[in-house]
């Protein structure tokens, strides 16, 4: 928007006629955790989610942590673990370290343990 970037892959800004956009794909986010963390295939409750850490990607570009956005939207306040990239986030979720929101397409029978 400032003329500094020729191409960006990002969510479409609302009501900005100055930018040309091309649709790439729809992404459905789900809450996911490993079966190891979930144990006994029980359905996670809000209390369960606040008791276990949420894995989030740290936003380096804006030098801010996303937890303020989470509080504003009313999501569960609990322990959070910040990681540098999405790949690390998925690996930590798969390893049973915590839970997080990932694309539904990333959940396979081998990886998936819980999704809403």
C-alpha positions, 0 to 999 in steps of 0.5 A, spaced: 500 500 500 506 504 501 509 502 494 514 498 497 512 491 495 510 488 488 507 482 490 504 479 497 501 473 499 496 475 505 489 475 507 485 480 503 485 487 506 477 489 507 475 494 502 481 496 499 480 498 491 487 500 490 490 493 491 489 487 485 488 480 488 487 473 486 484 468 490 488 462 492 484 458 496 479 457 502 482 455 509 478 452 514 482 453 521 480 447 526 483 446 534 487 440 534 491 436 539 495 430 539 491 424 541 497 423 547 495 430 550 487 428 549 488 421 552 482 417 552 479 420 546 475 425 550 472 431 548 476 437 550 472 443 554 474 450 555 477 448 562 481 442 558 484 448 553 486 453 559 490 447 563 494 445 557 498 450 553 496 453 546 501 454 541 502 460 537 506 463 532 510 469 534 509 475 529 516 478 528 514 483 523 510 487 527 514 485 533 508 483 537 505 477 541 498 475 538 495 474 545 492 481 546 488 479 540 486 473 543 484 476 549 480 481 545 476 476 541 474 472 548 478 466 547 481 462 552 486 465 557 491 460 559 499 458 558 501 460 551 508 457 547 510 462 542 514 459 536 518 462 530 514 459 525 508 455 523 512 448 521 514 448 529 507 450 531 504 443 527 510 439 530 509 441 537 502 440 536 503 433 533 508 431 539 503 433 544 506 439 547 499 443 547 494 445 542 493 450 537 489 452 531 491 449 524 488 448 517 483 442 517 487 440 511 493 439 515 489 434 519 490 427 517 488 420 521 496 420 523 496 427 525 489 428 528 487 427 535 482 433 536 478 438 531 472 442 532 
